[in-house]
Amino acid sequence: MTPDTRPAKPGELCTRGRQAITVIPTEQFGDVGHCGIEGAGLRPIVPCPWCGTEEPHFEPWGGPARCPDYTLRPPAQEQP
């Protein structure tokens, strides 16, 4: 881990919907979870925890993409 990262808390997910092990702060996207699984983007969780779609998200060129609604915790899990 780098000084800016922290261990993930239960319920914090990576961009593919798996439990994160590390949280990385970014300027562009805010806090982003990382699950530590190589190639996790090729095997996303469906339905999407953020928008509910049954189809994986893809970039225009065909590569895996994160949900545009991504947050560290999906809306159903957000704490008050």
Backbone as numpy.savetxt, mean C-alpha at the origin, in Angstrom:
# Nx Ny Nz CAx CAy CAz Cx Cy Cz
16.56 -0.43 8.00 15.72 0.75 8.00 16.60 2.00 8.00
16.12 3.02 7.33 16.82 4.30 7.35 16.26 5.13 8.51
16.92 6.22 8.88 16.42 7.02 10.01 14.99 7.54 9.82
14.55 7.72 8.58 13.21 8.26 8.34 12.11 7.20 8.36
12.46 5.93 8.25 11.45 4.89 8.24 11.13 4.46 9.67
10.00 3.79 9.82 9.63 3.27 11.13 8.96 1.91 10.93
8.92 1.10 11.97 8.19 -0.17 11.86 6.69 0.11 11.66
6.05 -0.69 10.86 4.61 -0.53 10.62 3.83 -1.04 11.83
2.66 -0.45 12.02 1.74 -0.87 13.07 0.72 -1.84 12.46
0.09 -2.67 13.27 -0.95 -3.56 12.73 -2.01 -2.77 11.96
-2.39 -3.27 10.80 -3.40 -2.61 9.97 -2.85 -1.64 8.96
-1.56 -1.29 9.04 -0.95 -0.42 8.04 -0.51 -1.30 6.87
-0.96 -0.95 5.68 -0.76 -1.80 4.52 0.21 -1.22 3.50
0.82 -2.13 2.74 1.63 -1.69 1.59 0.68 -1.28 0.47
1.21 -0.79 -0.61 0.37 -0.30 -1.71 -0.36 -1.41 -2.44
-0.05 -2.66 -2.15 -0.72 -3.80 -2.79 -1.71 -4.49 -1.86
-1.85 -3.99 -0.63 -2.86 -4.50 0.28 -2.38 -5.51 1.30
-1.07 -5.69 1.42 -0.53 -6.62 2.42 -0.11 -5.85 3.67
-0.03 -6.56 4.80 0.45 -5.92 6.02 1.86 -5.37 5.77
2.05 -4.11 6.06 3.37 -3.48 5.90 4.25 -3.89 7.07
5.55 -3.95 6.80 6.51 -4.18 7.89 7.27 -2.89 8.20
7.32 -2.00 7.21 8.02 -0.72 7.34 7.15 0.38 6.75
7.22 1.57 7.31 6.53 2.73 6.76 7.59 3.74 6.36
7.48 4.20 5.11 8.45 5.12 4.53 7.77 6.45 4.26
8.24 7.54 4.85 7.66 8.84 4.54 8.14 9.32 3.18
7.22 9.84 2.37 7.58 10.40 1.05 6.97 11.78 0.92
7.60 12.62 0.14 7.05 13.95 -0.10 5.82 13.89 -1.00
5.86 13.05 -2.00 4.79 13.01 -3.00 3.54 12.29 -2.50
3.69 11.18 -1.77 2.55 10.35 -1.40 2.27 10.29 0.10
3.03 10.98 0.91 2.87 10.86 2.36 3.50 9.56 2.84
3.01 9.00 3.94 3.54 7.74 4.45 3.09 6.59 3.56
4.04 5.72 3.20 3.76 4.57 2.33 4.26 3.31 3.01
3.42 2.30 3.06 3.79 1.03 3.66 4.58 0.17 2.69
5.51 -0.61 3.24 6.31 -1.55 2.45 6.21 -2.92 3.13
5.80 -3.96 2.36 5.60 -5.28 2.95 6.87 -6.13 2.94
7.87 -5.73 2.18 9.12 -6.48 2.16 9.11 -7.67 1.21
8.02 -7.88 0.49 7.92 -9.01 -0.44 8.35 -8.56 -1.83
9.42 -9.15 -2.34 9.85 -8.84 -3.71 8.76 -9.26 -4.69
8.44 -8.39 -5.62 7.44 -8.72 -6.63 6.01 -8.67 -6.12
5.78 -8.05 -4.96 4.42 -7.99 -4.40 3.48 -7.26 -5.35
4.00 -6.32 -6.12 3.16 -5.58 -7.05 2.58 -6.45 -8.15
3.19 -7.59 -8.38 2.69 -8.49 -9.41 1.56 -9.37 -8.88
1.34 -9.36 -7.55 0.29 -10.18 -6.95 -0.53 -9.33 -5.98
-1.27 -8.34 -6.50 -2.04 -7.48 -5.60 -3.22 -8.22 -4.96
-3.67 -7.70 -3.84 -4.84 -8.23 -3.14 -6.09 -7.67 -3.82
-7.04 -8.53 -4.12 -8.34 -8.09 -4.63 -9.43 -8.75 -3.80
-10.52 -8.08 -3.50 -10.81 -6.73 -3.96 -9.88 -5.71 -3.31
-9.71 -4.60 -4.00 -8.84 -3.53 -3.51 -9.37 -3.02 -2.17
-8.52 -2.98 -1.13 -8.97 -2.51 0.19 -9.39 -1.04 0.21
-8.98 -0.25 -0.79 -9.27 1.18 -0.79 -10.47 1.55 -1.64
-10.61 0.97 -2.82 -11.72 1.37 -3.69 -12.70 0.23 -3.97
-12.33 -1.01 -3.60 -13.24 -2.14 -3.73 -13.27 -2.82 -5.09
-12.50 -2.33 -6.06 -12.53 -2.96 -7.38 -12.04 -4.40 -7.29
-12.58 -5.24 -8.14 -12.19 -6.65 -8.20 -11.02 -6.87 -9.16
-10.59 -5.82 -9.84 -9.50 -5.91 -10.81 -8.26 -5.22 -10.26
-7.07 -5.77 -10.49 -5.84 -5.08 -10.07 -5.69 -3.74 -10.80
-4.99 -2.82 -10.18 -4.72 -1.52 -10.80 -3.48 -1.63 -11.68
-3.50 -0.96 -12.84 -2.37 -0.97 -13.76 -2.05 0.44 -14.22
-0.77 0.69 -14.47 -0.33 1.94 -15.08 -0.74 1.92 -16.55
-0.78 3.08 -17.20 -1.15 3.11 -18.62 -0.28 2.20 -19.49
0.97 2.00 -19.12 1.86 1.17 -19.93 1.73 -0.32 -19.58
0.88 -0.66 -18.58 0.63 -2.05 -18.26 1.25 -2.58 -16.99
2.14 -1.81 -16.38 2.77 -2.25 -15.13 1.81 -2.10 -13.96
2.08 -2.80 -12.84 1.21 -2.68 -11.67 1.22 -1.26 -11.11
0.09 -0.83 -10.59 -0.04 0.52 -10.04 -0.69 0.44 -8.66
-0.41 1.44 -7.84 -1.10 1.53 -6.56 -2.48 2.15 -6.80
-3.41 1.88 -5.92 -4.75 2.46 -6.03 -4.64 3.97 -5.87
-5.36 4.73 -6.68 -5.32 6.19 -6.51 -5.88 6.64 -5.16
-6.64 5.77 -4.49 -7.21 6.09 -3.18 -6.34 5.62 -2.03
-5.11 5.13 -2.31 -4.25 4.55 -1.27 -4.02 5.51 -0.11
-4.16 4.96 1.08 -3.74 5.58 2.34 -3.09 4.46 3.15
-2.33 4.80 4.13 -1.63 3.80 4.91 -2.59 2.78 5.52
-3.76 3.26 5.92 -4.83 2.38 6.41 -6.04 2.56 5.49
-6.61 1.45 5.02 -7.82 1.59 4.20 -8.94 2.26 5.00
-9.89 2.90 4.32 -10.96 3.62 5.03 -11.69 2.78 6.07
-11.92 1.51 5.82 -12.64 0.65 6.76 -11.84 0.43 8.04
-10.53 0.66 7.99 -9.68 0.41 9.15 -9.22 1.69 9.84
-9.53 2.85 9.28 -9.04 4.09 9.87 -9.56 4.25 11.28
-8.71 4.72 12.14 -9.07 4.90 13.54 -9.59 6.32 13.75
-10.53 6.52 14.67 -11.08 7.87 14.92 -10.05 8.83 15.45
